[in-house]
């Protein structure tokens, strides 16, 4: 196979010879610098993308996509849910009552977020049924008679209380009995009907689910607070939320999952950009190494360049020779760095090697997700930077005067 003249000379210059070992070493270090820089950027992007997607998946799995309030009140939640289910792109609707209290078992007393649900409808808007570790979602409605009503506890909350399915807990809420001394909080005894994990520390450590009727008694409410919705596409949630008041009336107030978690995802996106830019400076430093190695090579090859010109090599050919040499360094370094970065990211994610405190970051390990578009962007930018680094040394080589170079040879 015929190799172009410029590529042949560029490859020859990259191959180490005894008297050119220093130049080849500098070229190898430049290649290594590009590879390390690209690998670092790929791993950093995979880390930030993985964390963002993992949090997003857990948030939309444990929360509904849209919350809907009716300022006129929700007397019949089944009729209200059916009406909202008719809105385009709405896939499920379920009522909810929200409140706070204290839950006690043995000698432990901890705060609890109480959520009243309809177990049949709740599974339409959250992943609660998939998240059941023990017990049953349907058991939250109770068995009737004198048996205590049921409650579903998050995994970490149950561990903190030291309870299992079938054990009894006491739930204390601010709504109680009015007495001459004022409002006295009232405790209610409940049976642990199930333990769940929604893979989000906030829910697993603080939430308890009870039936709608039990929540009304606990929190002294005569109707549900809101209706939760799930849509067929999470990214369509903001648009669907805007259409509900337009279709059903101004008495409907909505809030979607993006608005509720906008600060978190904005911070993650900003951190992803900042980390990428900071680590991307490594590639810039590697590009400066390419400039240095090519300048050294031009100084070392003055005589060769002069001979090439006297033999008829054009200015363009000399420029292309040194540009190709820089591009080869950049391409090899970039390819090796991208392959190592993708491989390292997959190993770190598969074996969950980087552990984190779940109470701070909501996840117990650092996930890594490699997005092809990110890899393409990193590789393209790295090759472009390496190409730009070849321009100055290549132009200097092309401008070399053969007569001056050969005067003292």
C-alpha positions in Angstrom: 0.0 0.0 0.0 1.4 3.4 -1.0 1.8 5.7 1.9 1.7 9.5 1.2 5.1 11.1 1.3 4.3 13.5 4.2 2.9 10.7 6.3 5.9 8.5 5.6 8.3 11.2 6.8 6.2 12.0 9.8 6.2 8.4 10.9 10.0 8.2 10.4 10.5 11.2 12.6 8.4 9.6 15.4 10.3 6.4 15.3 13.2 6.5 17.8 16.8 6.3 16.7 19.7 6.3 19.0 20.8 9.9 18.3 17.1 11.1 18.3 16.1 9.3 21.5 15.5 12.6 23.4 13.1 13.9 20.8 11.2 10.6 20.7 11.0 10.7 24.5 9.4 14.2 24.5 6.9 13.0 21.9 6.0 10.0 24.0 5.5 12.2 27.1 3.3 14.5 25.0 1.3 11.5 23.9 1.0 10.3 27.5 -0.1 13.7 28.7 -2.9 13.8 26.1 -4.0 10.3 27.1 -4.1 11.0 30.8 -6.0 14.3 30.2 -8.6 12.6 28.0 -9.0 9.7 30.4 -9.5 12.1 33.3 -12.2 14.1 31.4 -14.0 11.0 30.4 -14.1 9.6 33.9 -15.2 13.0 35.3 -18.0 13.3 32.8 -19.1 9.7 33.5 -19.1 10.4 37.2 -21.2 13.6 37.0 -23.6 12.1 34.4 -24.0 8.9 36.5 -24.7 10.8 39.7 -27.2 13.1 37.9 -29.1 10.2 36.2 -29.1 8.1 39.3 -30.6 10.9 41.4 -33.1 11.7 38.7 -34.2 8.1 38.4 -34.6 7.7 42.2 -36.4 11.0 42.5 -39.0 10.3 39.8 -39.4 6.8 41.1 -40.2 7.8 44.7 -42.1 11.0 43.8 -45.0 11.7 41.5 -44.2 13.7 38.4 -46.8 16.4 39.2 -48.5 17.6 42.3 -52.0 19.1 41.9 -53.9 21.2 44.5 -57.5 22.4 44.3 -58.1 25.6 46.2 -61.8 24.7 46.4 -60.9 21.5 48.2 -61.0 17.9 47.2 -64.1 16.2 48.6 -64.2 13.1 46.3 -60.7 12.2 45.5 -61.7 9.3 43.2 -63.7 11.7 41.0 -60.9 14.3 41.1 -58.3 11.7 40.1 -60.5 10.4 37.2 -60.9 14.0 36.0 -57.2 14.6 36.0 -56.5 11.3 34.4 -58.4 12.6 31.3 -55.7 15.3 30.7 -53.5 14.3 27.8 -50.2 12.5 28.6 -51.4 11.7 32.2 -50.8 8.0 32.9 -51.9 7.8 36.5 -53.4 9.8 39.4 -53.5 9.1 43.1 -54.5 11.1 46.2 -52.3 12.0 49.1 -52.4 13.5 52.6 -49.2 14.8 54.0 -48.2 15.5 57.6 -45.6 15.2 60.3 -45.3 13.4 63.6 -43.1 11.3 65.9 -42.9 7.5 65.8 -41.8 5.5 68.8 -40.8 1.9 69.3 -39.0 0.4 72.3 -36.9 3.3 73.5 -36.4 5.0 70.2 -38.4 8.1 69.1 -37.7 9.7 65.8 -39.5 12.2 63.5 -41.6 10.8 60.7 -43.2 12.2 57.5 -46.7 10.7 57.3 -48.2 10.1 53.9 -51.8 9.0 53.5 -52.3 6.9 50.4 -54.8 4.8 48.5 -52.7 1.6 47.9 -54.5 0.7 44.7 -53.9 4.1 43.1 -50.5 4.9 44.7 -48.7 2.4 42.6 -49.8 4.3 39.5 -47.7 7.3 40.4 -44.7 6.0 42.4 -42.7 2.8 42.6 -43.9 1.9 46.1 -45.0 -1.7 45.1 -41.7 -2.4 43.4 -39.9 -1.0 46.5 -41.6 -3.4 49.0 -38.9 -5.4 50.8 -41.2 -7.2 53.2 -44.9 -7.2 54.1 -47.5 -6.1 51.7 -48.7 -2.7 50.2 -52.3 -3.8 50.4 -51.9 -4.6 54.2 -51.7 -0.9 54.9 -55.6 -0.8 54.8 -55.8 -3.0 57.9 -57.8 -6.1 58.6 -60.7 -4.5 60.4 -61.9 -5.4 63.9 -59.8 -4.5 66.9 -56.5 -5.1 65.1 -54.3 -1.9 64.8 -54.2 -0.1 61.5 -51.2 -0.7 59.3 -48.2 1.5 58.5 -45.4 1.1 55.9 -42.0 2.2 57.1 -38.9 3.1 55.1 -36.0 0.6 55.4 -33.7 2.9 57.3 -36.4 4.2 59.5 -37.4 0.6 60.5 -33.8 -0.2 61.2 -33.4 2.9 63.4 -36.5 1.9 65.3 -35.5 -1.8 65.5 -38.8 -3.0 64.2 -39.9 -5.6 61.6 -43.2 -6.5 59.9 -45.8 -7.3 62.6 -44.3 -5.2 65.3 -46.2 -2.3 66.9 -45.2 1.4 66.8 -46.7 4.5 68.3 -47.3 7.5 66.2 -47.7 10.9 67.8 -49.1 13.9 65.9 -49.6 17.6 66.8 -53.3 17.2 66.2 -54.8 15.8 69.5 -57.4 16.4 72.1 -58.4 19.8 73.3 -58.2 20.2 77.1 -58.2 23.0 79.7 -54.4 22.8 79.3 -54.6 23.4 75.6 -54.2 20.9 72.7 -52.7 17.6 74.0 -51.0 15.5 71.3 -52.5 12.1 70.9 -50.6 8.9 70.2 -52.0 6.1 68.1 -50.8 2.6 68.0 -50.1 1.1 64.6 -48.9 -2.2 63.2 -45.9 -2.4 60.8 -47.6 -3.8 57.7 -44.5 -3.6 55.5 -41.0 -2.2 54.9 -40.0 -0.5 51.7 -37.0 1.0 50.0 -37.4 3.6 47.3 -33.6 3.9 47.0 -33.7 7.6 48.2 -32.4 8.2 51.7 -34.9 10.9 52.3 -37.8 8.5 51.9 -36.2 5.4 53.4 -35.2 7.2 56.6 -38.2 9.4 57.3 -41.4 8.3 55.5 -44.3 6.2 56.8 -47.3 5.4 54.6 -50.7 4.8 56.0 -54.2 4.6 54.4 -56.2 7.7 53.6 -58.7 7.0 56.4 -55.9 6.5 59.0 -54.2 9.7 57.8 -57.4 11.7 58.2 -57.7 10.5 61.8 -54.0 11.0 62.6 -53.8 14.5 61.1 -57.4 15.6 61.9 -58.3 16.2 58.2 -61.6 15.6 56.5 -60.3 15.5 52.9 -57.1 14.8 51.0 -54.5 17.5 50.4 -53.6 16.9 46.8 -53.6 14.6 43.8 -50.4 13.2 42.5 -49.9 12.6 38.8 -47.6 10.5 36.7 -47.1 11.3 32.9 -45.9 9.1 30.1 -42.7 11.2 29.6 -41.0 12.8 32.6 -39.7 15.6 30.4 -43.2 16.5 29.4 -44.2 17.1 33.0 -43.6 20.9 33.0 -45.8 21.3 29.9 -48.6 19.1 31.3 -48.5 20.9 34.6 -49.0 24.2 32.7 -52.0 22.9 30.8 -54.0 21.6 33.8 -55.1 25.1 35.1 -55.9 26.1 31.5 -58.1 23.0 30.9 -59.7 22.6 34.4 -59.8 26.1 35.9 -57.6 28.5 37.8 -58.5 26.9 41.1 -56.0 24.2 40.2 -52.4 24.7 41.3 -49.6 22.5 40.0 -45.9 21.9 40.6 -43.8 19.4 38.6 -40.8 17.4 39.7 -38.3 19.6 37.8 -39.5 22.7 39.6 -39.3 21.0 43.0 -35.8 19.7 42.4 -34.5 22.5 40.1 -31.9 23.7 42.5 -30.3 20.2 42.9 -30.1 19.5 39.2 -28.8 23.0 38.4 -26.0 22.5 40.9 -25.2 19.1 39.5 -25.1 20.6 35.9 -22.9 23.5 37.0 -20.6 21.1 38.9 -20.3 18.9 35.8 -19.2 21.8 33.6 -16.8 23.1 36.2 -15.1 19.7 36.7 -14.9 19.2 33.0 -13.3 22.6 32.4 -10.8 22.1 35.3 -9.7 18.7 34.2 -9.7 19.8 30.6 -6.8 22.0 31.4 -4.7 18.8 31.5 -5.3 18.4 27.8 -4.2 22.0 27.3 -1.0 21.3 29.1 -0.5 18.2 27.0 -1.0 20.3 23.9 1.8 22.7 25.1 4.0 19.6 25.3 3.2 18.8 21.7 4.3 22.4 20.8 7.5 21.9 22.7 8.3 18.6 21.1 7.6 19.8 17.6 9.8 22.9 18.1 12.6 20.7 19.4 12.1 18.4 16.4 12.3 21.3 14.0 15.5 22.6 15.6 16.9 19.1 15.4 15.8 18.5 11.8 17.0 21.8 10.3 19.4 20.0 8.0 16.8 17.4 6.9 14.2 20.1 6.2 16.7 22.0 4.1 17.6 18.9 2.1 13.9 18.2 1.5 13.3 21.7 0.2 16.3 21.5 -2.1 15.0 18.2 -3.5 11.7 19.9 -4.4 9.5 19.5 -1.3 7.0 22.4 -1.2 6.3 24.6 1.7 2.9 22.9 2.0 4.5 19.4 2.2 6.9 20.5 5.0 4.0 22.0 6.9 1.9 18.9 6.5 4.7 16.7 7.7 4.9 18.3 11.1 1.2 18.8 11.4 0.8 15.0 10.8 3.3 14.2 13.4 1.4 16.3 16.0 -1.9 14.8 14.9 -0.5 11.3 15.3 0.6 12.1 18.8 -2.9 13.6 19.5 -4.9 10.8 17.9 -2.9 8.0 19.6 -3.1 9.7 23.0 -6.7 10.6 22.6 -7.8 7.1 21.5 -5.8 5.5 24.4 -7.2 7.9 26.9 -10.8 7.5 25.7 -10.5 3.6 25.9 -8.9 3.7 29.3 -11.5 6.3 30.6 -14.5 4.2 29.4 -13.0 1.0 30.8 -12.2 2.6 34.2 -15.6 4.1 34.4 -17.3 0.8 33.8 -15.2 -1.0 36.3 -15.8 1.6 39.0 -19.6 1.5 38.3 -19.9 -2.3 38.0 -18.1 -3.1 41.3 -19.3 0.1 43.1 -15.7 0.9 44.3 -16.3 4.4 45.4 -18.7 4.4 48.5 -20.4 7.6 49.8 -22.5 8.5 52.8 -26.1 8.1 51.7 -27.4 10.7 54.2 -25.3 13.4 52.4 -25.5 12.4 48.7 -28.7 10.3 48.7 -26.8 7.4 47.1 -24.5 4.8 48.8 -22.0 4.6 46.0 -20.7 6.9 43.1 -22.3 5.7 39.8 -20.6 6.2 36.5 -22.5 6.5 33.2 -20.7 6.8 29.9 -22.7 8.7 27.3 -21.5 8.3 23.7 -22.2 12.0 22.9 -19.8 13.0 25.8 -17.1 10.7 24.5 -17.5 12.1 21.0 -17.3 15.7 22.3 -14.2 15.0 24.4 -12.4 13.2 21.6 -13.3 15.9 19.1 -12.1 18.7 21.3 -8.9 16.9 22.3 -8.0 16.3 18.6 -8.8 19.9 17.7 -6.6 21.2 20.5 -3.7 18.9 19.4 -4.2 20.1 15.8 -4.0 23.8 16.8 -0.9 23.0 18.8 0.9 21.9 15.5 0.2 25.1 13.6 3.1 27.3 15.0 5.9 24.7 14.8 4.8 23.6 11.4 4.8 27.1 10.0 8.3 27.7 11.5 9.5 24.6 9.8 8.0 25.6 6.4 9.7 29.1 6.6 13.2 27.6 7.1 15.7 28.9 4.5 17.7 26.0 3.1 20.7 28.2 2.4 20.9 29.3 6.0 20.4 25.8 7.3 23.1 24.3 5.1 25.7 27.1 5.4 27.8 25.5 8.1 27.1 21.8 7.2 
